[in-house]
Amino acid sequence: MLMKLEYIILIILLFGFYEKSLKDNKIHRKNREYVNDNLKVGSKITTFSGIIGEVTNIQGEVVTILSGEYDSATKLKIKKSEIENILS
């Protein structure tokens, strides 16, 4: 009887882990679709590494952003897949 209980607990834990993984993947995929559909020149974005900037150019999968203050702004080229969020 004890072995059956251990197997049931193990199955429940595996099912919970699997479901959580699927939900995280689904959220990430929806975010990716949102970014791909709504990214345009002038959008303010954040990247997964924490860089905040404004999109100045989009060429396929490469996005050029302007980051920093007006007197010391820097242009960066990043992959579209590195964009975490569109702020505006």
All heavy atoms as an XYZ file, in Angstrom:
706
protein
N       0.822     -1.194      0.000
C       0.000      0.000      0.000
C       0.868      1.262      0.000
O       0.537      2.236     -0.620
C      -0.908     -0.037      1.231
C      -1.848      1.140      1.334
S      -3.070      1.009      0.042
C      -4.007      2.437      0.337
N       1.982      1.221      0.705
C       2.856      2.377      0.806
C       3.473      2.730     -0.552
O       3.587      3.896     -0.894
C       3.949      2.124      1.844
C       4.865      3.300      2.156
C       4.043      4.479      2.662
C       5.883      2.907      3.180
N       3.840      1.717     -1.333
C       4.427      1.976     -2.654
C       3.417      2.641     -3.569
O       3.772      3.525     -4.338
C       4.914      0.665     -3.282
C       6.201      0.157     -2.674
S       7.547      1.277     -3.019
C       8.185      0.519     -4.458
N       2.167      2.259     -3.497
C       1.146      2.861     -4.343
C       0.975      4.338     -4.007
O       0.820      5.164     -4.894
C      -0.180      2.120     -4.187
C      -0.167      0.739     -4.767
C      -1.503      0.073     -4.601
C      -1.445     -1.351     -5.126
N      -2.733     -2.037     -4.978
N       1.007      4.686     -2.742
C       0.867      6.073     -2.316
C       2.040      6.919     -2.824
O       1.849      8.042     -3.291
C       0.775      6.147     -0.794
C       0.555      7.531     -0.194
C      -0.742      8.128     -0.698
C       0.561      7.449      1.312
N       3.243      6.374     -2.786
C       4.412      7.092     -3.287
C       4.296      7.338     -4.795
O       4.634      8.414     -5.283
C       5.684      6.313     -2.994
C       6.049      6.305     -1.522
C       7.243      5.422     -1.227
O       7.663      4.652     -2.111
O       7.752      5.493     -0.102
N       3.806      6.343     -5.517
C       3.624      6.513     -6.961
C       2.557      7.558     -7.262
O       2.709      8.370     -8.180
C       3.270      5.185     -7.633
C       4.446      4.246     -7.745
C       4.356      2.940     -7.295
C       5.649      4.668     -8.295
C       5.428      2.072     -7.402
C       6.729      3.815     -8.408
C       6.617      2.517     -7.957
O       7.683      1.678     -8.056
N       1.497      7.573     -6.493
C       0.435      8.560     -6.707
C       0.967      9.967     -6.441
O       0.717     10.892     -7.224
C      -0.779      8.241     -5.802
C      -1.462      6.959     -6.287
C      -1.777      9.406     -5.808
C      -2.532      6.443     -5.372
N       1.722     10.139     -5.389
C       2.307     11.448     -5.089
C       3.277     11.867     -6.191
O       3.279     13.021     -6.629
C       3.001     11.430     -3.708
C       1.960     11.291     -2.604
C       3.842     12.688     -3.500
C       2.549     11.064     -1.227
N       4.082     10.947     -6.656
C       5.023     11.241     -7.739
C       4.285     11.641     -9.009
O       4.671     12.608     -9.678
C       5.918     10.027     -7.999
C       6.986     10.196     -9.069
C       7.961     11.298     -8.666
C       7.712      8.901     -9.312
N       3.225     10.951     -9.349
C       2.439     11.275    -10.544
C       1.807     12.655    -10.412
O       1.818     13.453    -11.354
C       1.383     10.189    -10.802
C       2.064      8.906    -11.264
C       0.359     10.650    -11.832
C       1.166      7.694    -11.327
N       1.298     12.979     -9.228
C       0.704     14.302     -9.008
C       1.751     15.397     -9.148
O       1.513     16.434     -9.776
C       0.013     14.356     -7.631
C      -1.231     13.468     -7.637
C      -0.348     15.790     -7.254
C      -1.857     13.279     -6.276
N       2.928     15.192     -8.596
C       3.999     16.180     -8.720
C       4.448     16.353    -10.168
O       4.673     17.475    -10.626
C       5.189     15.782     -7.842
C       4.995     15.938     -6.342
C       6.189     15.360     -5.594
C       4.806     17.389     -5.979
N       4.591     15.262    -10.890
C       4.973     15.348    -12.301
C       3.915     16.075    -13.119
O       4.234     16.887    -13.986
C       5.234     13.953    -12.865
C       6.510     13.272    -12.387
C       6.580     11.842    -12.914
C       7.725     14.056    -12.823
N       2.652     15.780    -12.851
C       1.567     16.448    -13.566
C       1.581     17.953    -13.272
O       1.420     18.770    -14.176
C       0.215     15.835    -13.173
C      -0.941     16.488    -13.851
C      -1.195     16.270    -15.187
C      -1.773     17.351    -13.146
C      -2.253     16.890    -15.823
C      -2.828     17.974    -13.760
C      -3.077     17.738    -15.107
N       1.778     18.339    -12.012
C       1.838     19.753    -11.659
C       2.994     20.466    -12.329
O       2.840     21.571    -12.840
N       4.155     19.833    -12.347
C       5.321     20.416    -13.005
C       5.086     20.571    -14.506
O       5.400     21.607    -15.095
C       6.551     19.546    -12.754
C       7.783     20.037    -13.444
C       8.453     21.149    -12.978
C       8.258     19.393    -14.573
C       9.590     21.616    -13.607
C       9.390     19.850    -15.218
C      10.054     20.964    -14.737
N       4.508     19.558    -15.130
C       4.225     19.593    -16.567
C       3.233     20.706    -16.892
O       3.426     21.463    -17.841
C       3.680     18.232    -17.003
C       3.350     18.139    -18.465
C       4.361     18.070    -19.415
C       2.036     18.112    -18.900
C       4.075     17.985    -20.760
C       1.734     18.030    -20.242
C       2.748     17.963    -21.166
O       2.449     17.881    -22.498
N       2.186     20.832    -16.088
C       1.180     21.863    -16.339
C       1.773     23.255    -16.173
O       1.497     24.161    -16.955
C      -0.002     21.680    -15.389
C      -1.136     22.625    -15.696
C      -2.368     22.334    -14.878
O      -2.738     21.156    -14.771
O      -2.943     23.299    -14.349
N       2.602     23.456    -15.156
C       3.234     24.755    -14.951
C       4.157     25.100    -16.120
O       4.188     26.240    -16.579
C       4.020     24.767    -13.647
C       4.711     26.088    -13.400
C       5.000     26.312    -11.965
C       5.743     27.564    -11.656
N       5.568     28.703    -12.468
N       4.872     24.120    -16.621
C       5.752     24.351    -17.767
C       4.950     24.760    -18.987
O       5.357     25.660    -19.729
C       6.555     23.095    -18.074
O       7.414     22.778    -17.022
N       3.829     24.124    -19.210
C       2.985     24.475    -20.354
C       2.418     25.880    -20.214
O       2.352     26.627    -21.188
C       1.847     23.464    -20.511
C       2.238     22.113    -21.084
C       1.011     21.219    -21.169
C       2.850     22.267    -22.455
N       2.001     26.256    -19.012
C       1.452     27.594    -18.815
C       2.520     28.657    -19.050
O       2.248     29.682    -19.675
C       0.865     27.726    -17.414
C      -0.456     27.030    -17.252
C      -1.034     27.256    -15.875
C      -2.352     26.512    -15.734
N      -2.938     26.700    -14.401
N       3.724     28.448    -18.553
C       4.810     29.394    -18.778
C       5.127     29.530    -20.257
O       5.351     30.629    -20.755
C       6.058     28.976    -18.015
C       5.944     29.184    -16.518
O       5.023     29.904    -16.087
O       6.789     28.625    -15.791
N       5.139     28.404    -20.965
C       5.403     28.421    -22.393
C       4.300     29.169    -23.137
O       4.566     29.926    -24.067
C       5.537     26.993    -22.925
C       6.048     26.951    -24.334
O       6.651     27.910    -24.811
N       5.807     25.851    -25.012
N       3.063     28.965    -22.730
C       1.930     29.630    -23.377
C       2.001     31.143    -23.165
O       1.776     31.919    -24.099
C       0.624     29.079    -22.813
C      -0.606     29.616    -23.467
C      -1.854     28.966    -22.880
C      -3.099     29.521    -23.510
N      -4.315     28.947    -22.926
N       2.337     31.578    -21.954
C       2.467     33.003    -21.658
C       3.603     33.616    -22.477
O       3.461     34.698    -23.057
C       2.689     33.222    -20.151
C       1.417     32.885    -19.381
C       3.139     34.646    -19.857
C       1.599     32.836    -17.891
N       4.726     32.914    -22.562
C       5.868     33.405    -23.339
C       5.514     33.510    -24.821
O       5.874     34.485    -25.485
C       7.068     32.482    -23.135
C       8.305     32.944    -23.806
N       8.984     34.073    -23.415
C       8.978     32.445    -24.875
C      10.024     34.250    -24.210
N      10.043     33.278    -25.091
N       4.794     32.530    -25.345
C       4.395     32.542    -26.754
C       3.425     33.692    -27.046
O       3.543     34.367    -28.068
C       3.765     31.200    -27.124
C       3.482     31.053    -28.601
C       2.912     29.701    -28.928
N       1.849     29.410    -27.967
C       1.629     28.233    -27.419
N       2.367     27.224    -27.717
N       0.657     28.048    -26.568
N       2.461     33.948    -26.139
C       1.522     35.055    -26.331
C       2.250     36.393    -26.302
O       1.943     37.287    -27.098
C       0.435     35.025    -25.261
C      -0.595     33.958    -25.470
C      -1.581     33.962    -24.330
C      -2.886     34.508    -24.820
N      -3.936     34.444    -23.784
N       3.230     36.539    -25.401
C       4.020     37.759    -25.332
C       4.818     37.953    -26.625
O       4.918     39.060    -27.140
C       4.950     37.724    -24.128
C       5.671     39.030    -23.926
O       5.140     40.086    -24.225
N       6.880     38.954    -23.413
N       5.397     36.873    -27.143
C       6.159     36.928    -28.389
C       5.267     37.379    -29.548
O       5.648     38.210    -30.355
C       6.741     35.527    -28.664
C       7.572     35.394    -29.852
C       9.045     35.746    -29.739
N       9.557     36.339    -28.557
C       9.848     37.655    -28.400
N       9.677     38.500    -29.342
N      10.338     38.116    -27.296
N       4.048     36.827    -29.624
C       3.113     37.219    -30.686
C       2.727     38.690    -30.558
O       2.644     39.409    -31.552
C       1.865     36.338    -30.638
C       2.104     34.918    -31.074
C       0.893     34.025    -30.860
O      -0.180     34.540    -30.447
O       1.015     32.822    -31.101
N       2.493     39.156    -29.322
C       2.137     40.550    -29.083
C       3.256     41.481    -29.546
O       3.002     42.481    -30.221
C       1.839     40.774    -27.597
C       1.576     42.212    -27.250
C       0.350     42.805    -27.531
C       2.567     42.999    -26.650
C       0.111     44.129    -27.231
C       2.335     44.318    -26.342
C       1.108     44.882    -26.632
O       0.882     46.193    -26.340
N       4.483     41.140    -29.204
C       5.623     41.969    -29.616
C       5.747     41.985    -31.137
O       5.917     43.041    -31.739
C       6.930     41.475    -28.948
C       8.149     42.109    -29.593
C       6.914     41.768    -27.462
N       5.637     40.835    -31.780
C       5.765     40.779    -33.234
C       4.657     41.557    -33.939
O       4.894     42.172    -34.970
C       5.777     39.329    -33.715
C       7.075     38.635    -33.424
O       8.121     39.268    -33.319
N       7.032     37.326    -33.278
N       3.452     41.533    -33.387
C       2.328     42.218    -34.029
C       2.323     43.721    -33.789
O       1.826     44.478    -34.620
C       0.996     41.632    -33.535
C       0.793     40.194    -33.987
O       1.491     39.767    -34.935
O      -0.061     39.509    -33.399
N       2.838     44.186    -32.658
C       2.695     45.586    -32.274
C       3.980     46.394    -32.277
O       3.942     47.580    -31.952
C       2.055     45.667    -30.880
C       0.654     45.109    -30.892
O      -0.152     45.461    -31.735
N       0.370     44.213    -29.968
N       5.104     45.796    -32.608
C       6.371     46.528    -32.618
C       6.430     47.430    -33.838
O       6.184     46.984    -34.959
C       7.549     45.558    -32.621
C       8.925     46.184    -32.452
C       9.048     46.799    -31.063
C       9.996     45.153    -32.667
N       6.732     48.708    -33.624
C       6.874     49.648    -34.725
C       7.895     50.706    -34.338
O       8.284     50.809    -33.182
C       5.522     50.272    -35.071
C       4.877     50.986    -33.928
C       3.489     51.471    -34.294
C       2.909     52.171    -33.083
N       1.624     51.728    -32.707
N       8.320     51.468    -35.313
C       9.290     52.539    -35.061
C       8.641     53.551    -34.126
O       7.498     53.952    -34.322
C       9.722     53.202    -36.383
C      10.606     54.410    -36.120
C      10.446     52.204    -37.259
N       9.360     53.926    -33.084
C       8.855     54.871    -32.102
C       8.369     54.199    -30.828
O       8.092     54.875    -29.843
N       8.249     52.867    -30.834
C       7.805     52.145    -29.639
C       8.893     52.169    -28.578
O      10.072     52.029    -28.885
C       7.494     50.683    -29.978
O       6.462     50.580    -30.899
N       8.503     52.347    -27.341
C       9.448     52.244    -26.225
C       9.379     50.809    -25.730
O       8.299     50.265    -25.521
C       9.087     53.216    -25.117
C       9.256     54.651    -25.570
C       9.067     55.602    -24.427
C       8.965     56.996    -24.977
N      10.016     57.837    -24.764
N      10.560     50.200    -25.546
C      10.629     48.777    -25.211
C      11.559     48.527    -24.038
O      12.359     49.386    -23.673
C      11.122     47.949    -26.423
C      12.530     48.389    -26.829
C      10.169     48.047    -27.584
C      13.298     47.349    -27.569
N      11.437     47.332    -23.469
C      12.423     46.819    -22.525
C      12.897     45.476    -23.050
O      12.138     44.743    -23.677
C      11.845     46.637    -21.107
O      10.761     45.715    -21.161
C      11.379     47.942    -20.522
N      14.164     45.171    -22.789
C      14.710     43.882    -23.196
C      14.801     42.965    -21.982
O      14.627     43.406    -20.851
C      16.120     44.047    -23.812
O      16.997     44.521    -22.798
C      16.108     45.003    -24.987
N      15.074     41.691    -22.222
C      15.214     40.732    -21.134
C      16.391     41.085    -20.226
O      16.389     40.756    -19.049
C      15.379     39.310    -21.675
C      14.086     38.727    -22.166
C      13.874     38.541    -23.516
C      13.091     38.367    -21.277
C      12.684     38.010    -23.974
C      11.899     37.831    -21.721
C      11.695     37.652    -23.068
N      17.393     41.776    -20.758
C      18.547     42.153    -19.932
C      18.332     43.473    -19.198
O      19.214     43.923    -18.473
C      19.803     42.237    -20.802
O      19.629     43.205    -21.811
N      17.168     44.117    -19.388
C      16.838     45.322    -18.643
C      17.105     46.624    -19.367
O      16.946     47.691    -18.785
N      17.499     46.587    -20.614
C      17.757     47.804    -21.374
C      16.423     48.418    -21.789
O      15.534     47.735    -22.279
C      18.614     47.507    -22.621
C      19.971     46.960    -22.196
C      18.770     48.758    -23.484
C      20.805     46.443    -23.342
N      16.286     49.714    -21.577
C      15.086     50.451    -21.985
C      15.482     51.354    -23.136
O      16.503     52.039    -23.079
C      14.535     51.298    -20.816
C      14.182     50.386    -19.646
C      13.335     52.109    -21.265
C      13.816     51.129    -18.388
N      14.697     51.363    -24.203
C      15.028     52.195    -25.341
C      13.848     52.418    -26.252
O      12.750     51.904    -26.031
N      14.093     53.188    -27.293
C      13.071     53.508    -28.291
C      13.497     52.940    -29.634
O      14.641     53.103    -30.057
C      12.903     55.023    -28.389
C      11.813     55.444    -29.332
C      11.606     56.949    -29.336
O      12.011     57.620    -28.371
O      11.055     57.441    -30.327
N      12.580     52.275    -30.310
C      12.872     51.649    -31.597
C      13.049     52.732    -32.653
O      12.195     53.600    -32.815
C      11.736     50.679    -32.000
C      11.997     50.092    -33.377
C      11.579     49.580    -30.968
N      14.177     52.669    -33.375
C      14.425     53.632    -34.440
C      14.411     52.984    -35.819
O      14.221     53.676    -36.814
C      15.782     54.340    -34.248
O      16.821     53.367    -34.222
C      15.788     55.141    -32.959
N      14.621     51.658    -35.874
C      14.658     50.977    -37.170
C      14.367     49.490    -36.961
O      14.816     48.901    -35.976
C      16.033     51.167    -37.817
C      16.058     50.726    -39.256
O      15.031     50.424    -39.843
N      17.244     50.678    -39.833
N      13.631     48.905    -37.898
C      13.350     47.465    -37.864
C      13.728     46.890    -39.215
O      13.214     47.330    -40.247
C      11.860     47.191    -37.573
C      11.437     47.813    -36.250
C      11.591     45.694    -37.583
C       9.942     47.766    -35.990
N      14.662     45.928    -39.200
C      15.079     45.252    -40.432
C      14.977     43.751    -40.201
O      15.919     43.125    -39.707
C      16.502     45.624    -40.807
C      16.686     47.073    -41.184
C      18.140     47.388    -41.485
O      19.042     46.671    -41.075
N      18.362     48.476    -42.191
N      13.850     43.174    -40.523
C      13.653     41.743    -40.312
C      13.664     41.402    -38.839
O      12.833     41.863    -38.073
N      14.642     40.602    -38.426
C      14.757     40.186    -37.023
C      15.692     41.069    -36.215
O      15.881     40.840    -35.035
C      15.243     38.729    -36.944
C      14.189     37.721    -37.323
C      12.993     37.754    -36.366
O      13.194     37.734    -35.134
O      11.864     37.813    -36.863
N      16.277     42.088    -36.836
C      17.195     42.999    -36.137
C      16.493     44.337    -35.916
O      15.930     44.921    -36.834
C      18.498     43.213    -36.952
C      19.405     44.209    -36.254
C      19.205     41.902    -37.161
N      16.518     44.778    -34.668
C      15.878     46.037    -34.285
C      16.949     46.975    -33.755
O      17.779     46.584    -32.937
C      14.806     45.784    -33.192
C      14.176     47.085    -32.748
C      13.759     44.813    -33.678
N      16.952     48.216    -34.237
C      17.870     49.235    -33.735
C      17.113     50.084    -32.730
O      16.022     50.572    -33.026
C      18.392     50.119    -34.877
O      18.976     49.282    -35.872
C      19.421     51.102    -34.384
N      17.697     50.224    -31.528
C      17.053     51.042    -30.505
C      17.993     52.156    -30.075
O      19.203     52.049    -30.198
C      16.608     50.205    -29.285
C      17.807     49.593    -28.558
C      15.616     49.152    -29.675
C      17.450     48.953    -27.237
N      17.395     53.220    -29.568
C      18.130     54.356    -29.026
C      17.927     54.325    -27.524
O      16.800     54.349    -27.042
C      17.582     55.649    -29.626
C      18.367     56.919    -29.431
C      19.732     56.787    -30.091
C      17.622     58.089    -30.027
N      19.028     54.234    -26.786
C      18.948     54.108    -25.335
C      19.826     55.159    -24.674
O      20.891     55.491    -25.181
C      19.408     52.711    -24.911
O      19.318     52.551    -23.523
N      19.373     55.683    -23.556
C      20.148     56.669    -22.811
C      19.493     58.026    -22.832
O      18.386     58.203    -23.322
N      20.194     59.003    -22.273
C      19.709     60.375    -22.234
C      19.966     61.047    -23.583
O      20.743     60.567    -24.397
C      20.416     61.146    -21.118
C      20.167     60.582    -19.733
C      18.712     60.665    -19.309
O      18.036     61.656    -19.665
O      18.248     59.735    -18.637
N      19.325     62.186    -23.787
C      19.432     62.868    -25.072
C      20.861     63.292    -25.407
O      21.274     63.220    -26.559
C      18.510     64.094    -25.090
C      17.059     63.704    -25.053
C      16.295     63.940    -23.924
C      16.453     63.088    -26.134
C      14.959     63.574    -23.876
C      15.128     62.719    -26.106
C      14.378     62.967    -24.967
O      13.066     62.598    -24.930
N      21.636     63.719    -24.429
C      22.995     64.181    -24.703
C      23.995     63.033    -24.837
O      25.080     63.217    -25.383
C      23.463     65.171    -23.632
C      23.401     64.578    -22.235
O      22.724     63.554    -22.053
O      24.040     65.141    -21.328
N      23.643     61.837    -24.363
C      24.569     60.700    -24.466
C      23.836     59.432    -24.898
O      24.029     58.364    -24.334
C      25.255     60.465    -23.118
O      24.285     60.125    -22.144
N      22.991     59.556    -25.902
C      22.214     58.415    -26.380
C      23.105     57.444    -27.148
O      24.098     57.829    -27.767
C      21.082     58.892    -27.270
N      22.741     56.172    -27.085
C      23.496     55.116    -27.742
C      22.562     54.292    -28.606
O      21.456     53.950    -28.185
C      24.148     54.184    -26.705
O      24.968     54.966    -25.845
C      24.975     53.120    -27.368
N      23.009     53.975    -29.820
C      22.233     53.096    -30.691
C      22.695     51.658    -30.472
O      23.889     51.379    -30.435
C      22.424     53.465    -32.161
C      21.700     54.704    -32.572
C      21.785     54.897    -34.068
C      20.981     56.110    -34.481
N      21.011     56.312    -35.928
N      21.739     50.778    -30.299
C      22.029     49.358    -30.110
C      21.238     48.548    -31.113
O      20.075     48.853    -31.386
C      21.634     48.913    -28.688
C      22.270     49.641    -27.522
C      21.545     49.295    -26.248
C      23.717     49.255    -27.428
N      21.854     47.503    -31.635
C      21.149     46.561    -32.491
C      20.897     45.297    -31.685
O      21.835     44.726    -31.121
C      21.960     46.230    -33.740
C      22.026     47.367    -34.720
C      22.688     46.948    -36.005
C      22.677     48.110    -36.973
N      23.235     47.740    -38.266
N      19.641     44.894    -31.615
C      19.273     43.702    -30.858
C      18.369     42.824    -31.718
O      17.819     43.275    -32.720
C      18.548     44.067    -29.541
C      17.273     44.846    -29.827
C      19.455     44.834    -28.612
C      16.394     45.027    -28.621
N      18.241     41.572    -31.318
C      17.319     40.669    -31.990
C      15.909     40.937    -31.491
O      15.703     41.283    -30.333
C      17.678     39.214    -31.699
C      18.955     38.768    -32.323
C      19.188     37.309    -32.011
C      20.465     36.823    -32.639
N      20.701     35.416    -32.334
N      14.950     40.743    -32.361
C      13.554     40.929    -31.993
C      13.157     39.996    -30.852
O      12.339     40.340    -30.011
C      12.668     40.653    -33.214
C      11.526     41.582    -33.384
C      10.703     41.153    -34.582
C      10.476     42.321    -35.493
N       9.539     42.002    -36.569
N      13.758     38.835    -30.800
C      13.409     37.857    -29.775
C      13.875     38.265    -28.383
O      13.442     37.691    -27.397
C      13.998     36.484    -30.126
O      15.401     36.567    -30.198
N      14.754     39.269    -28.276
C      15.241     39.738    -26.985
C      14.349     40.802    -26.371
O      14.590     41.244    -25.262
C      16.665     40.294    -27.128
C      17.690     39.253    -27.467
C      17.789     38.171    -26.406
O      17.803     38.513    -25.213
O      17.823     36.998    -26.779
N      13.304     41.239    -27.080
C      12.397     42.259    -26.558
C      11.408     41.592    -25.620
O      10.702     40.657    -25.991
C      11.673     42.983    -27.709
C      12.693     43.711    -28.582
C      10.648     43.959    -27.150
C      12.122     44.304    -29.841
N      11.376     42.079    -24.387
C      10.490     41.495    -23.378
C       9.112     42.163    -23.362
O       8.108     41.494    -23.247
C      11.127     41.652    -21.997
C      10.278     41.093    -20.876
C      10.932     41.267    -19.521
O      11.777     42.163    -19.366
O      10.595     40.503    -18.640
N       9.082     43.496    -23.508
C       7.826     44.206    -23.330
C       7.824     45.475    -24.156
O       8.866     46.117    -24.337
C       7.642     44.526    -21.841
C       6.243     44.919    -21.503
O       5.343     44.807    -22.321
N       6.048     45.400    -20.297
N       6.648     45.879    -24.620
C       6.472     47.158    -25.284
C       5.805     48.080    -24.271
O       4.717     47.785    -23.782
C       5.612     47.025    -26.560
C       6.311     46.117    -27.563
C       5.337     48.394    -27.148
C       5.493     45.856    -28.815
N       6.472     49.188    -23.939
C       5.950     50.107    -22.934
C       4.920     51.049    -23.517
O       3.918     51.371    -22.884
C       7.090     50.905    -22.297
C       8.167     50.057    -21.611
C       9.305     50.945    -21.144
C       7.581     49.269    -20.467
N       5.175     51.562    -24.726
C       4.199     52.447    -25.370
C       4.430     52.475    -26.860
O       5.418     52.112    -27.369
C       4.302     53.869    -24.815
O       5.562     54.426    -25.097
